[in-house]
Amino acid sequence: MSRIVPIAIDGTEHLPWWLNLTFCLAMGITAGITGAMTSHRDGTKAEVRRDTLEAGERELSQYRVKLVPDGAPAPASFKENEYTSYSLTTTTHRLQLWEFGYLPQWSRPWGELRLTMEGHVLVVTGPQGLLGRFVLGRNVVPEEVVLVSNRLRTRAPGRSSPASPTAPVRTERAGGDALAVGEEHADLWRPRPRHR
């Protein structure tokens, strides 16, 4: 049977306390400078995006996207930690494509755009044709972007494009009045008066 022999650690083998403290301070300062630089970079990107907004226009949301070349098979939705340099930004007046968050690629008013779906690929077309095919992240429902575009297009002045095929379809009630799909349960979402 083998015996376990404890090994004594000599205290002189450790680094002196002042060297440990110096190392910790250097690492803390480095991390602080890195955080400040990242915060400044993100603030600069946000400022560049804000400068492109018109009076009364607000940024609604930003979606990280991957470009899909025309005719190429669509890749699967990407994970949150996967790298992509492109993002789609929705505002109250338009849709914008950005690279690296501060280089504008294009910006089009909602009235000129038509968003459709090809499976899980978001297809954006304008008056000149195809603007891009995009795959959104896994945590984003692409149909949400299409529905937002349809609503914003109806509010846009001088709208010229027809509604997307994913727009709500009109149906007829038994009484003959028109009803959009989904409205048959709209009364469930309205607050009901309380009776005592």
Phi, psi and omega in degrees: 000136183272150181256142176268122181255119179292140179256126179276135178262126180282130182297341181282349179280344180283155175286151179294154184300324182290331177286321175298317180296317179298317179298315180296318178296318180298317179294320178296317178295318178299315179295321179296317179294318178298317178296319179295319179294319179295317178297318178296318180297314179295322177295321178295318177298316179296322179294319177298316179294321179294326180294338180276350181283143177276174178296130180083358180268141179235148173279126182268308180200167180226132182241127173286132184225158170246135178285141176244116180300148181299128180089349180277148176293145183284131174285168177292161176302142184266157181279162184298327183270359177284148184277135168211141183263357184254150175212144173260131178245127176261133174237176180290342182247339188199175175244136183233143172251128181239146171246131183062013177082354181220357177254105181290132178265312173201160179213123183229141176292153184300328181297336181267348189261155171221121180252131178224173180243139168238091187069242177255014180261130177272124181249124181247122177237151179232191181296331180273357180121209185291126175264332179170157173240131189227144170252128181267167179295164183297331184274005180245134176269115184300329179297332178300317181293321179295315180295320177298318180296321178296318179293316181290329178295321180292334178274343186289137176288142178066036181292138184237341185268147178288166179295149179291156179297343180270005178293154180303138183269139179278136176232169180252137173276171178298328180283352177098350180276149183287146182215130177282148178301133182100340180284340181297339178249012183296330181292342177290336183268347179279141178292137180265145178293147180272132177253137179248000000 
